[in-house]
């Protein structure tokens, strides 16, 4: 039976799933090819290359053509030959198949058997996302393919309508390879628990309850959980400098005007999150402006050069670049997303290193390391200058924050206090952000309380900005202990708030364990299926009588 390529609307997909539950379809063909079990989703497109390439083609100078030399099923496949670069492969624009906020499983069968090829080759499924004139590349899944064996590369992808075009492709190595039986499958959305208490409602009289999201994870289910439980959103990565700085626009402006002091920004990578927040009136924390990490080196070099050894600009030029970058950030957000309220914004992130005598992170000459290019090019006053510029350009009502991790440690908390005291006295600091990336042993609740009281004594607001608590015990008892730990911390937050300490927000760093940056240690409130864990009920604590999970008090630390 010849396979075919089919596009199915969501309503028809639902209808077809119902039909399969009622009994065999009369035609057989449509149901067998296009519909699988409802739990597995619905295939909206399949490509078998029996009648043509159907839009699949080369990414560069390589060759993509039909071949009968091999096939996974049927008699033909696509052959990708004459590859001279690792990014050469097979690609197709799949935008017309996708609907906003839905998640798809993409599958491509690949094989290679060249006489000069090694026994294994890594091939990668990726997408190129176009927003306006900017193209971003995301690797979805890499697989080690064994020579002569058809291997399935399969990965999930969540689409946002803020993306203008999506190209799906296979890349990696320079060997020739074959591709066949490509499928784009709509995953059945996971429904959320509607009969559990809303965290934002429980904490309405205390502080904002927030979460962090990424554009790639913001699917239907995450949106529903956010709307039910949270009244604050933070972008996980999409508003950091390496996501917002627009290199091409910066170079074009410099070449047109001769101005080397005005970096350009765009928020294409954050667009889906910003749009969702605006449409649902959910306030946001901005994260972050000035950070030693995830900031490209070219921002600091003469002519914005990407050469690894390019010379740095002078301190004066770099201060102008910093000011204009901060100005551009706030002005662009105000112009493009006027309905999004940024109630606070991390101006400087992680500037303290308690292992150094002065307490400040050391300067360095390379990006994406533990050292700081800001410190290297400007010096320690980059911190105060960043807050000065942020105060000048931030919208009225936006609180300016300093944010850091391990902030409960005695030595580090003192360095943070000393630095922030100066900025508070200058009138430019409103919030100290405590990240709270914790485990089951540290920090203790007493350390937590001591740090909060120390920082609050400066007259600033306190925000818990990136909280998660890891556990290595994945038994029922282990997760119950984790819930008890969450309860201790949130009980203390409420107690301090009731005492009069100005706690403004508590943000959990993600929604589902499966998508956490610490996923192997299950740190969040919802499991991989978006079901509430004992950690969730620990946050609920004694505030709601519906708490179903017994909470065991963990061993004090």
N, C-alpha and C positions, 0 to 999 in steps of 0.2 A: 504494500500500500504506500503510495507516494505521500510524503509529509508535505505540509503546506504552511504558509505564513499567515497568521490570523490576528486581527485586532478585535478585541471584544470590549464593549463598554462595560462600566461597572455594574449597571443595572442588568445587562444581559448576563454578566458573570454570576451575579447572585441568582438569577433565574436558572442558569445552567447547573449551579450547585444544588438547587432545590430538585431539579429534574433527576440528577444522579442519585439523590436520596430516595426518590419515588420509584425508580426502576430503570431498566436499560432504555437508552434512547433508540428511537426507531432507525435513525440514520447511522448511529454508531460513530461515524467518522468525526463529527464536530466535538462530541463529548470526549472521545478517546484522546484526541490530539490537543484539545484546548482546555479541558477541565480535569483537574486532579481532585483529591479529597479536599474538602473545605478547609481542613486544618493545615493543608500544605499550600493553599492559595490557588490562583487561577493563572494559567499561561496566557498572556495577552499577545505574545508574538513568538513564533518559532521559525527558524531558518535552517533548511536542510541542504541548500545549494544544489538541489536536483533540477531546478529550472533557471538558475542564474544566481548572481551574487546579491541581488536584492538590496543594493545600497552599501554593501560592505566593500571597502577599498583600502588603498594604501594611505599611510600617514605622511610619506615622503617619497623618496626615489625608488623605494622597493617595489616589487611586483606582486599584485594579488590577482589570481585568476582561478577559474574552475579547473579541477583536476580529477582524473579517474585513477590516479596512481595509488590512492588510498581513500578510505571513507570509514566513518564510524558506523553509520548505517546507510542504506541505499547504495548508490553507485558513484556518487561524486562528493567532493568536499572543496574547500577553498585552500589553495596552496599559496603560501607567503614565501617568496624567494628574493634573491638579490639584496639581502639585508646587510647593510654596512654600519648601522648604528643601533644601539640598544633600544632606542625609542621607535625604530621601524617595526611595523606590525600590521594588524588588520583592525579597521575601525568602522564605526557607523554612527550616525546621528540618531539617537533614540528618543529625542525630546517629545515627539508627537505621541509616544506611548504612555507618557507619565502624567500623573495627576498630583497636585499639590499636597504635601504632607504624607503621602503614602510611601510605603517601603516595598521594594522589589528585590527578588532574588534573580540574579543574572548568572547563567551557566553557559560555559563554552567548553566543548571537548577539543583537546589539542593532542598532537602527536608529532614526533620527528624521527627520522631514520637515516639521516645523511651518513655516508660512509666515513666522513672525516669528523663527525660529531662525537663528543664524549658520551659516557654512559648516562649522565644526568644533566639537565639544564633547568634553570629556574625561569619560569615565565610568570608574568604578573598581569592581572586584570586591573585596569585603571579607568578613570573617567576624566575627561577634560570638560570643565564647566566654564561657560562663557557668560559673563555679566557685562553688558556694554562692550567696551573694548578690551576688557581684562579677561584673560584665560587662566584658570587655576587647575592644577592637576592633583588628583587624589589616587593613591594606590589602594585598591580594595582588597586584593588577596594575591599572595605569591605562593606558587606551588612548585615543588621539585618534580619534574617530569622525567620519567625513565624512558630511555631510547627504545623505540619500537612499540610502546604501550600507549593506548589512548587514555588520557587522563582528564578528569573533569576539574575545571577551575570554576568555583562557585562562590559568590559573595553577595551581600546585601547592600542596597543603595537606597537612601531616602531622598526624594526629590522635593525641591522647593520651587514654587512658581516664580520666585525672584531670579531664578537662573534662566537666562535666555536660551541657552542651548546646552545639551549634554551629549558628548560623544563617548561611546563605550569602546575600549580597545584592549588588545593584548600586546605586551612588549616584553623585553628582556633578552639579553644575549644578542648574538648576531647569527644564530643558526637558522636555516630555513625550517619552516614547520607547516603543519596542516591544521585546519580548524573545521569543525563540523557541529551540527546539531546544537545551534545556539538558541537559548530560550530566555525570554524576559517574563518573569512570573510575578504577579501581584500577590504579596503576602497578605493573609487575612489579618486585619488590625486586631491587636490585643485590647479587649475592653477593660476598663479600669473598675476597681471596686467602688461602687457608689454608696455603699451602706456603711462606710467608715467615716469618722469625724474629719472635718476639714481643719488642717493645721492652721491656716491663716485665720480662720474664724475663732479657733480656740485661743490664739495668741493675739487677737485683735486689740486687746487692752494693754498689751505688753510691748510688742515690737513687730516689725515686719518679719515674715517667714519667707526665706528665699531659697532659690536653687540656681545651680549653674547648668547651662546647656551648650551644646555645640550645634552648628548648622547641620552636620551630618546625622545627628541623632534626633533632631527635632521632628519626630513623626507624629502621626495622629494620636497615639497613646500618650506620648510625653506632653503634647499640648493639653490633652484632657486632664492629666494629672496636675499640670501647672495651674490650669484654671480652677481646679478644685482646691488645691492645697497651698498655693504660694502667691504672694503679692510682691515679689521681687525676683528679678531675673538678672543673672550675670552671664556674659559670654565667656565660655571657657577659654577660647583662644582668639576669636575672631576680631577682637578690638585691641589686641596687642600690636605693637609697632610693625612687626613683620607681616601682619595681615592688613594693616591700614595704609602703610606708606606705599605710594604709587610711584614706582621707579620710572616707568616710561613717561608719565606726566611730569615728573620732576625734571627729567632730562630735557623734555620738550620745552618746558618753561625756561630752563637755564639757557638753552640754545637760542630761544627767541628773544630773551631779555638781557642775557648776560648776568642775571641775578643768581648767585650761588647760595642764597640764604633762605630760600622759600620752598621747603619740601612740600609735595602735594600728597593728599590723602584721598582714599575712597573707602567706602564701607560695604563694598560688594560682598565680601565674605560674611559679613554680619547681617546682610539685608533681610534674610528670612526671619532671623530672631528679632531684629528691630521692628519689622513689619508686624509680626505676631504680637509683640509687646504693645505697639501702638494701637492695633485693632482691638485689643482686649484691656486697654487701660491699665497695664501692669507696669509699675515703676521699675527702673533698672539701676544697677550699680555699674559704673564705668570701670573697666579693668583692661589695661592700665596704660598710663602715658609714658612714664620714664622707668625703665627696667634694664638691668644689665643683660638679661636673657631675652631671646626672641626679638632682638633689635638688630637690623642688618648693619654690617660694617660700612657699607657705602654711604650711610647717613653721615659718617664722620670724616670722609675722605675728600680730598680736593677733586673738584669736578664730579663728585659722587662716583668716583671710580670703583669698579668691582674688582680691580686687580688686588691680589692677596697682599701685595707689598706697597700698595698706594699710600702716599703720605697723608697724614691727617691735616685738617684745616686748623687754623689758629683758635685759641680760646674765644676770642671775640666773635669770629665767624660762627663757631659752634653754638654760642649763646644765642645769636640771632636765629640760627636754624632751630634751636629748641623752642624759642619763643614763637616763631612762625608755625612750627609743627603743632604746638599746643593751640595756638589761635585757629589754625585750619581745622583741627579736630572739632573744637566746639562750634565753630561757624558752620562747618559742613553738616554736623548733626542737627543743628538748629534749622538749617535750610531744608534738609531732606527729610527729617523726621521730627517735625515740630510738635507732634502729638506724643512723643516719647519723653517721659519725665526721668531725668537722671537725678535721683535724690542724693547720691553721693558718687564720688569718682576717685579712684586710686591714682593719685598724682605721681607718687614715687613708690616703688615696690622693691622690698628686700635689699635695702642699701646697707644694712648692718652685718658685720662679721665679728662676733665676739672673740674670735681667736687672735685678732690683731689688737695691738696696744691702743690704737685710737678708736677702735670699734667700727671702723668703716670698711666696706668692701674694697679690696685693692683694685687699682687700675690695671688694665691689660690691653694688649694690642690686637686681640682677636675677638670676634663675636662668638656667641653661643658657647661661652666658657663660664667658669665661676668668677672671672674677673670682670671689671666694668670699663667699657669704653667711655662712658660718661665721665667717670673719675679720671681716666687717662687723659682725655682731651680738655676737660674743663677744670677738674679739681673738685674738692669737696663741696665748694659752694654751688655745684650743680643742683644740689638738693634744695637749698633755700631758693635758688632762682626758679626752679620748676614750680614751686608753690607760689612764688610771686607772680609768674606768668599765668598760672592757672587761675589765681584769684582775679587777675585782670580780665580774663576772657570767659570764664565759666559763667553760665546763666545764673541769674539771681535765684537763690534757693538751692543751688547745687552745693552740697557739702564736700570739702576737700579732705582726702584721707591719705594717711600713710599706712601701708600694709606690709606685714611681715609674718614669717613662720618661726617656730620654736620660741615664740614670744613670751612664753611662761618661764623660760630658763632664767635664773637669777641674773647672771652677767648680761645676757642679751637684753633682758627687759630693762636693765639700768641704762644701757647704751641707747635703746630706743627712747626711753624717758628723757634722757639728756638732750638728744637730738631734737625730739619733738617739742621740748620746752622752749627752745629758741624760736621755732617756727610759730608756736602758739603766741609767743610774745610779740612776734611780727604781725600777728593778726591773720595768718594765712593757713592755719590748720584747724579743722573742725572735728575730725574723726581719727581715731587710731583703729585700724583694722587688724584683728587677731585671726590669723588663718585657721588655726586649730586642726591641723592634719595630725590626728592622734592615733594611738594604739590602745590596747587594753591596759597598759601599764603606766603610760606617761602621756600627758602630765597628770598629776593628781588633781583632785578637785580643789584642794587647798592651794596648790600652785596657781591654778586657774583663777581662783578668787583673789589671791594676792596680786597677780598681774593686772587684773581688771581694776582693782582699787588703786593701784599705783598709777595706771594710765588715766583713770577717771579724775584723779586728783589734779590733773592739769586743766580741768574744766572742759574737756572734750567729750564728745559722744563716743561710745564703744560699739563697734560692729564686729560680730563673728562672721568672717567673710568666706571661708572655704572649708567648712567643717566636714570631716569624715573620721570614723573610728574603725581601724582595721582589726580583724580577728583571724587567728590561725586555726581556731577550733570551729569546725563547720558542723559539729553535732548540734542537735536540738538544744542541748544545754549551753553550748558555746554561743549560739545566737541569742539565747535568753540572757546570758551574761552581757553580751554586747548591748542588748536592749536596756539592761540595768545601768550600764555605763552612760548611755545616752540620757537616761532619766536623771542620773546624778548631775550631769552638766546642765541640763535644761531646768531642773529644779533650782539649781544655784542661780542661773540667769534670772529666773522669775523672782527669786528671793532678793537679789541685788536690785532689780528694777523696782520692786515694792519698797525697798529701803530708800530709793531716790537716785540711784546711780543711773545715768542717762544711757541706757542700752537701746540702740536705734534699730538694729536688725540682727537676725541670725540666719546665715546662709549655709545650706548644705551643698557640698561640692559635687553635684550630680543627682540623678534620679535613680537609675537602675545600677545595681552592682555590675552587671555585664558590661556597661559602658564607662565605668569609672576608670580613672588613670591608675587606680590600685585594685583593679578588678579581681586579681587572684586572692585578695584578702577581704573581699565582701564588705566594704566599708559603709554602705549607704542604707537608706530607709526602705527601699524596694528591691525585690529580687530580680532575677533575669526575666521573669514573666510579669514584672510590674505589680507583683503582689506585695502587700504590706508585710514587713518583717517585724520581729520583736523590737528591732531598732526603732521602727515607726511608733510602736506602742510605748516605747520608752520615752519618746518625745511627747506623746500624748499624756503619759504619766497619769497623775491623779485628777486631771482636769476633765475627764469624761468617764462616765460610768460604764461605757460600752467596751472598755479595754478588756480583750479576751485572753491576753497572754500573761501567765504568772511571771512576775519579775523577781529574779533572784539577785540579792545584793552581792556584787563582786567583792573579792578580797581587797581590802583597802591597800592603796599604794602611796 
